Amino acid sequence: MGAVSLLRETDWFVPSFRETTAELWRGRPMESVILGFAGYAEGALVDRDEKSEPKRNLPVAVPVASQVLHAVGIGWGIKYSRRKRSS
């Protein structure tokens, strides 16, 4: 919780299966957590509010350490797009 509480709304959050409290802190509804643990696909849906800036929360990655690849891809994508804009 300490690390995720320092994230800004504009920061990406790429959770693993042990970060349920962090997901709740970032605004995931408890109903979504319950649906996810019960095996319903609706539990993995990312909240999209068309009127505001999209949240940068990815769905939970259950296999151990598989979320690392997603986070690295997001980081490289951000770095690449900034480099492209500055040239």
C-alpha positions as CSV (number, residue, x, y, z in Angstrom):
1,M,0.0,0.0,0.0
2,G,2.8,2.4,0.7
3,A,4.2,2.3,-2.8
4,V,0.8,2.6,-4.6
5,S,-0.3,5.4,-2.4
6,L,2.4,7.6,-3.9
7,L,1.2,7.0,-7.5
8,R,-0.4,9.8,-9.3
9,E,-3.6,9.3,-11.3
10,T,-1.5,9.6,-14.5
11,D,0.9,6.8,-13.4
12,W,0.4,3.3,-14.7
13,F,-0.6,0.5,-12.3
14,V,0.2,-3.0,-13.4
15,P,-1.0,-5.3,-10.6
16,S,-0.3,-8.9,-9.8
17,F,-2.7,-11.3,-8.0
18,R,-1.6,-10.2,-4.5
19,E,-2.3,-6.5,-4.9
20,T,-6.1,-6.4,-4.3
21,T,-5.9,-3.7,-1.6
22,A,-3.8,-1.6,-4.0
23,E,-6.4,-2.0,-6.7
24,L,-9.1,-0.9,-4.2
25,W,-7.0,2.1,-3.4
26,R,-6.8,3.0,-7.1
27,G,-10.6,2.9,-7.4
28,R,-11.5,-0.7,-8.4
29,P,-15.0,-1.5,-7.1
30,M,-15.3,-4.3,-4.6
31,E,-18.0,-5.8,-6.8
32,S,-15.3,-6.2,-9.6
33,V,-12.9,-7.9,-7.2
34,I,-15.6,-10.4,-6.1
35,L,-16.6,-11.1,-9.7
36,G,-12.9,-11.7,-10.6
37,F,-12.3,-14.1,-7.7
38,A,-15.5,-16.0,-8.7
39,G,-14.2,-16.5,-12.2
40,Y,-16.4,-14.1,-14.1
41,A,-14.8,-12.3,-17.0
42,E,-16.5,-9.1,-16.0
43,G,-14.2,-9.0,-13.0
44,A,-11.2,-8.4,-15.3
45,L,-12.8,-5.5,-17.2
46,V,-10.9,-2.2,-17.0
47,D,-13.1,0.8,-15.9
48,R,-13.6,3.2,-18.7
49,D,-15.3,6.5,-18.1
50,E,-15.8,8.3,-21.4
51,K,-16.2,11.7,-19.8
52,S,-12.9,11.8,-18.0
53,E,-9.3,10.8,-18.5
54,P,-9.0,7.0,-18.7
55,K,-7.6,5.3,-15.7
56,R,-4.2,3.7,-16.2
57,N,-4.9,0.5,-14.3
58,L,-4.4,-2.8,-16.0
59,P,-6.3,-5.9,-15.0
60,V,-4.6,-8.4,-12.6
61,A,-1.9,-10.7,-14.0
62,V,-2.3,-14.0,-12.2
63,P,0.9,-15.9,-13.3
64,V,3.8,-14.9,-11.1
65,A,5.9,-12.0,-12.6
66,S,4.0,-11.9,-15.9
67,Q,3.0,-8.3,-15.2
68,V,6.6,-7.3,-15.4
69,L,6.6,-7.7,-19.2
70,H,3.5,-5.5,-19.5
71,A,5.1,-2.8,-17.3
72,V,8.3,-2.9,-19.3
73,G,6.3,-2.6,-22.6
74,I,4.4,0.4,-21.2
75,G,7.7,2.0,-20.1
76,W,9.4,1.5,-23.5
77,G,6.3,2.8,-25.3
78,I,6.3,6.0,-23.2
79,K,10.0,6.4,-23.8
80,Y,9.6,5.8,-27.5
81,S,6.7,8.2,-27.9
82,R,8.6,11.0,-26.1
83,R,11.7,10.5,-28.2
84,K,9.6,10.7,-31.3
85,R,7.9,13.9,-30.3
86,S,11.2,15.6,-29.4
87,S,12.9,15.0,-32.7
